[in-house]
Structures are given as structure tokens and as C-alpha cells.
Amino acid sequence: MTTSARSDDRVAVWDLPTRLFHWGLVLLVISAVLSRNWGDSLLVWHMINGYALLVLLVFRILWGIVGSSTARFSSFVCGPGAVIAYLRGALRGEHQLSVGHNPAGGWSVLAMLAVLTLQGVTGLFASDDILVKGPLAFLVSERSVALLSTLHRWGILLLLGLVMFHLGAIALYLSKGDNLILPMITGRKQRAQLPPNTPAITPRSHGLALAMLALAALLVWLGIAFWKW
């Protein structure tokens, strides 16, 4: 088989910014857990990690609005009816093909983003009751700090639960011959993994992605700096 023929068997489904976001998020979550449990006593790296996480999350929200076709929320966030139909099909053993996120996967993505945002925001107000307080803890009462700190601590368990669910779903699809990891690395899927006559994604420029990342960083900085001033 020639190189061009092999190339024709694959279709672009994930753009580079979405893939970099995905793997960047994985690294930051791992780093957040490690720096919280085994980092310095003042949690400096953990807090920097939290700022970076918030920037990535804001970027993903922006990219979900203006990004490439499969990255947009409108392409994978379906109503309850579509999700229920998909799950019923899955229970019957049907292998339902999708270009990007499937209907159930789309909502799992939203759940992951929501929990991570909860972690990032509560971390701004959290305290370890010894040395460290979040940069915005001074804005709320000690009772609120205690509540938000509890939410921040328990949120990691919810996050780990979602991660395990995510990994379980990947393993299930892998057992059916549908590798979800490789396309998130290469950006492409085999045509056999896609619905018939699936076109490639409609990409947006990398320059736009960089602009959205810069805007995300600015919004996070302004959001924190405004209250600190």
C-alpha cells in the first residue's frame, strides 16, 4: 500500500490546540495532586499549578465557542434524548461510531470541566489552616473559607472518580477495537472508525488558538488582580 493510500484511510478529527489542551490538562492534574501531597510547605507550586489550570479551562471554554468544528460545544453537547438513545444502544452491544465525542462522552467532558473549574475556583479561597491561604481568601469570612476548603479537598475525590470513569470508557472502547487515545495524539482516525462519508474537521488557525490562550491568561490575571487591588 502506498503512503498516499494509507493517508486516505485517515481523517482529521482533532485539531492541535484541542490535543495540546487535553494532554496539558492531564499533566496539570497529575502535577496538582503531587504538589499538594508532596510539594513545598507553602504550596507555591500547587498554587501556580492552579493558575495554569484555570487558564487552560478558560481557554477550553473559549475554544469551545470559536474553535474547530469538533472542539465546539455545539458539535458534541446533545440533549437528554440523544444521550439516552446512545446509552440504550450501547447496552444492546451496538458499536456506534462518532467523529468527535459521542453523546455520552460530550456530557462527561462537561462534567470534567465543571469539576476542574470547581477545584480551580475553590482553591483561590481555600486554606490549609496552618500557613497557606488562597489569594482571594481575604474576601470571604472564615466560615466560608472553611466551607470552600472542604469543597476543594473533597472535589479531588469527585475528580478522581470521573478520571476512573473516563479510563474505564477508554478501555471498553479499546476492547471493541476503537482506540480513542491514538487520535488524541495524531489528530486522525481511521475511516473504519467513523460514520460513512465523514468529512475532515473544519479547522481554525493556530494563531486564533494562541490569541484565545492569551485572552484566557489575561482574564484569569484580571479576575484575581481586580479583587486583590
Beta strands, then each sheet from edge to edge (+ up, - down):
strand 1: 10-12
strand 2: 188-190
sheet 1: 1+ 2-
end
